[in-house]
Amino acid sequence: MDTYLNIIKDSFSGYSNYLAREILNPHWGNYFYWLIGISLVFWILEVVMPWRKNQNKIRKDFWLDSFYMFFNFFLFSLIVYNALSNVAVLFFNNVLKSIGVDNLAFFNVETFPYWSQLFILFLTRDFIQYFIHRLLHRIPFLWNFHKVHHSVKEMGFAAHLRYHWMETIVYRTLEYIPLALIGFGIDDFILVYLFTLAMGHFNHSNITIPLGLLKYIFNNPQMHIWHHGKKVPNKFGVNFGLTLSVWDYLFKTSYIPSDGRDIELGFENDEKFPTSFVGQEIYPLGKK
């Protein structure tokens, strides 16, 4: 028990020191300033070449979504996630050792060329996240948390990171074992995280860029807008791919019936959904 308590204490102090260094010491691998920089790029693109030209530059809930970006990317880890995840990983590894398993990895991916490590991590992670995303829509308990993300009424890049903190726990928990099986730690490779961050901003942004045949590989605003549509052909949703759209075409969950520029966003009875950060955070906790 003392070991776990020490991990919690060290996690709080370690992450607070890390966050302070990120803010005070800019460097190429700095998540804090990459988030700001990537966000500014997409905001400028929305101003210069908007898809919905009648949408305000500072759209509805822009500042709420901006707060969500920093809360989910940094503050949640500081408050609880980093400590909980470190404890969970130690507990899981101790359970494995108790049954004689020292390492889950089937092979050592670190022996592969670096570019192939990046590609395998990106492809595997995006494939897993596609199915996790479908679970968020299909399981009522999880859908109550995912409603926070779908409460967006005007789409813009910052809507990408408007989501309930429980989603972080769900995604990271379900990602952990599959990635461990191929020898990846959950925090490996900043380049993959920055690319998926930029693509997530792109998918939610108020811009339009002709992709040609690439639209069948990469998710994009014109595809993802239908995922947020209030009226979709089935109650479980469509277009679940996070970065890659190819999974939707392979598993027949793609849906782009027309130009969705001005469709209504949200979900059934969303007019009753809380509009404040605190209200949205506690909403799922009061649902059966």
C-alpha positions in Angstrom: 0.0 0.0 0.0 2.9 2.4 0.8 4.3 1.8 -2.6 1.0 2.9 -4.3 0.7 5.9 -2.0 4.3 6.9 -2.9 3.5 6.6 -6.6 0.5 8.9 -6.2 2.6 11.4 -4.3 5.4 11.2 -6.8 3.0 11.4 -9.7 1.5 14.7 -8.5 4.9 16.3 -7.8 6.4 14.8 -11.0 3.6 16.0 -13.3 3.4 19.4 -11.7 7.1 19.9 -12.2 6.8 18.6 -15.8 3.9 21.0 -16.5 5.9 23.9 -15.1 8.9 23.0 -17.3 6.6 22.8 -20.4 5.3 26.3 -19.8 8.6 27.9 -18.8 11.0 26.1 -21.1 9.9 25.9 -24.7 11.5 23.2 -26.8 10.7 21.2 -29.9 8.9 18.4 -28.0 6.8 20.8 -25.9 3.2 19.7 -26.0 2.0 22.9 -24.4 3.3 25.2 -27.2 2.6 22.7 -29.9 -1.1 22.8 -28.9 -1.1 26.5 -28.9 0.7 26.7 -32.3 -1.4 24.1 -34.1 -4.6 25.7 -32.7 -3.5 29.1 -34.0 -2.8 27.7 -37.4 -6.3 26.3 -37.7 -8.0 29.3 -36.3 -6.2 31.5 -38.9 -7.3 29.1 -41.6 -10.9 29.4 -40.4 -10.7 33.2 -40.5 -9.0 33.3 -43.9 -10.9 30.5 -45.7 -14.1 29.6 -43.8 -16.4 26.8 -45.1 -19.4 28.3 -43.3 -18.9 32.0 -44.2 -21.8 33.2 -42.0 -20.3 31.5 -38.9 -18.7 34.0 -36.5 -14.9 34.0 -36.2 -15.4 33.6 -32.4 -18.1 31.0 -32.8 -20.6 29.8 -30.2 -18.8 28.1 -27.2 -15.3 29.0 -28.6 -14.0 29.9 -25.2 -15.6 26.9 -23.5 -13.9 24.6 -26.1 -10.6 26.4 -25.6 -10.8 25.7 -21.9 -11.6 22.1 -22.6 -8.4 21.9 -24.8 -6.1 22.8 -21.9 -8.1 21.0 -19.3 -8.1 17.7 -21.1 -4.6 18.0 -22.4 -2.9 19.1 -19.2 -5.0 20.0 -16.1 -6.8 16.6 -15.9 -3.5 14.8 -15.8 -2.3 17.2 -13.1 -5.5 16.7 -11.0 -5.9 12.9 -11.1 -5.1 11.0 -14.3 -1.3 10.8 -14.1 -1.5 9.4 -10.6 -4.2 6.9 -11.3 -2.6 5.7 -14.5 0.8 5.1 -12.8 -0.9 3.2 -10.0 -3.0 1.1 -12.5 0.1 0.2 -14.6 2.0 -0.9 -11.5 -0.9 -3.0 -10.3 -1.4 -4.6 -13.7 2.3 -5.4 -14.0 2.3 -6.9 -10.5 -0.7 -9.1 -11.4 1.2 -10.3 -14.5 4.3 -11.1 -12.5 2.3 -13.0 -10.0 1.2 -15.4 -12.8 4.7 -15.6 -14.2 4.4 -13.0 -17.1 7.2 -10.4 -17.2 6.4 -8.8 -20.5 3.3 -8.8 -22.7 5.1 -7.9 -25.9 5.1 -10.6 -28.6 8.1 -8.9 -30.3 10.5 -6.0 -29.7 9.3 -3.3 -32.0 12.3 -1.1 -31.0 14.4 -3.2 -33.3 12.4 -2.0 -36.3 13.4 1.1 -38.3 12.2 4.3 -36.6 9.8 5.2 -39.5 8.2 1.8 -39.3 7.7 2.2 -35.6 5.9 5.4 -36.1 3.7 3.9 -38.8 2.8 0.8 -36.8 2.0 2.8 -33.7 -0.2 5.3 -35.7 -2.0 2.6 -37.7 -2.6 0.3 -34.7 -3.7 3.1 -32.4 -6.1 4.6 -34.9 -7.6 1.2 -35.6 -8.2 0.6 -31.9 -9.6 4.0 -31.4 -12.1 3.5 -34.3 -13.7 0.6 -32.4 -13.5 2.4 -29.0 -15.4 5.4 -30.6 -18.1 3.0 -31.8 -18.4 1.7 -28.2 -18.9 5.3 -27.0 -22.0 5.5 -29.2 -23.3 2.0 -28.7 -23.1 1.6 -24.9 -25.6 3.9 -23.1 -23.3 4.4 -20.1 -20.4 5.6 -22.3 -22.7 7.6 -24.6 -23.7 9.8 -21.6 -20.1 10.8 -21.3 -19.6 11.2 -25.1 -22.6 13.5 -25.3 -20.3 16.3 -24.0 -18.4 16.1 -27.3 -21.6 16.0 -29.3 -23.1 19.0 -27.6 -21.2 21.2 -30.0 -23.7 23.3 -31.9 -21.2 25.2 -34.2 -18.2 23.3 -35.4 -14.7 24.6 -35.2 -11.2 23.3 -34.5 -11.4 23.7 -30.7 -14.4 21.3 -30.6 -11.9 18.5 -31.2 -10.9 18.5 -27.5 -14.3 19.2 -26.0 -14.9 15.8 -24.3 -15.5 14.4 -20.8 -12.4 13.3 -18.9 -13.9 9.8 -18.6 -13.2 9.4 -22.3 -9.4 9.7 -21.6 -9.7 6.8 -19.1 -11.7 4.7 -21.5 -9.4 5.2 -24.5 -6.1 4.8 -22.6 -7.4 1.7 -20.7 -8.5 -0.1 -23.9 -5.4 1.0 -25.8 -3.0 -0.2 -23.2 -2.9 -4.0 -23.7 -3.0 -4.1 -27.5 -0.2 -1.6 -27.7 1.8 -3.4 -25.0 1.4 -6.6 -27.0 3.5 -5.1 -29.8 6.0 -3.4 -27.4 4.7 0.2 -27.3 4.4 2.3 -24.2 1.3 4.6 -24.1 3.5 7.7 -24.2 5.8 6.7 -27.0 6.5 9.0 -30.0 5.5 12.6 -29.9 5.4 12.8 -33.7 2.4 10.5 -33.8 0.6 12.5 -31.1 1.2 15.8 -32.8 0.0 14.5 -36.2 -3.2 13.1 -34.7 -3.7 16.3 -32.8 -3.4 18.3 -36.0 -5.7 15.9 -37.9 -8.3 16.1 -35.1 -8.2 19.9 -35.3 -8.6 19.7 -39.1 -11.6 17.3 -38.9 -13.5 19.7 -36.7 -12.4 22.9 -38.3 -14.6 25.3 -40.4 -12.5 24.9 -43.5 -12.7 23.0 -46.8 -9.8 21.6 -48.6 -10.2 19.3 -51.7 -8.6 16.0 -50.8 -9.4 14.0 -54.0 -8.9 10.3 -53.4 -7.2 11.0 -50.1 -10.7 11.5 -48.6 -11.0 7.7 -48.7 -8.0 7.5 -46.4 -8.0 10.5 -44.1 -10.9 11.9 -42.1 -11.9 15.5 -43.1 -14.3 18.2 -42.1 -16.8 17.4 -44.8 -17.0 13.8 -43.6 -16.8 14.4 -39.9 -19.6 17.0 -39.9 -22.0 14.2 -40.5 -20.7 12.4 -37.5 -21.9 15.4 -35.4 -25.2 15.7 -37.4 -28.4 15.7 -35.3 -30.1 13.5 -37.8 -28.3 10.4 -38.9 -29.5 7.1 -40.5 -29.2 5.0 -37.4 -29.2 5.7 -33.6 -25.6 4.5 -33.2 -24.0 7.1 -35.5 -21.8 7.2 -38.5 -18.2 8.1 -39.6 -16.3 6.9 -36.5 -12.7 7.2 -37.8 -10.6 9.6 -35.8 -7.7 10.3 -38.2 -8.3 7.7 -40.9 -11.6 7.4 -42.8 -10.5 4.1 -44.3 -12.0 2.1 -41.4 -15.4 3.6 -42.0 -15.3 2.5 -45.7 -14.0 -1.0 -44.8 -16.6 -1.6 -42.0 -19.4 0.2 -43.8 -20.0 3.0 -41.3 -19.3 5.8 -43.8 -22.1 8.3 -44.6 -21.8 11.4 -46.7 -25.2 11.8 -48.5 -24.5 15.4 -49.5 -22.6 18.6 -48.7 -23.2 18.8 -44.9 -22.0 22.4 -44.5 -25.2 23.7 -42.8 -26.7 20.7 -41.2 -27.9 20.9 -37.6 -25.5 19.5 -35.1 -26.1 17.8 -31.8 -28.3 14.9 -30.6 -31.9 14.3 -29.6 -33.1 16.5 -26.7 -29.8 18.3 -26.6 -31.6 21.5 -25.7 -31.8 20.1 -22.2 -28.1 19.4 -22.0 -26.0 21.6 -19.7 -24.1 24.5 -21.4 -21.5 25.1 -18.7 -18.2 23.2 -18.1 -19.2 22.1 -14.6 -22.7 21.1 -15.7 -21.3 19.0 -18.5 -18.8 17.3 -16.3 -21.3 16.2 -13.7 -24.2 15.4 -16.1 -23.1 11.8 -16.9 -22.4 11.0 -13.2 -26.1 11.5 -12.4 -27.3 9.1 -15.2 -28.0 5.4 -14.7 
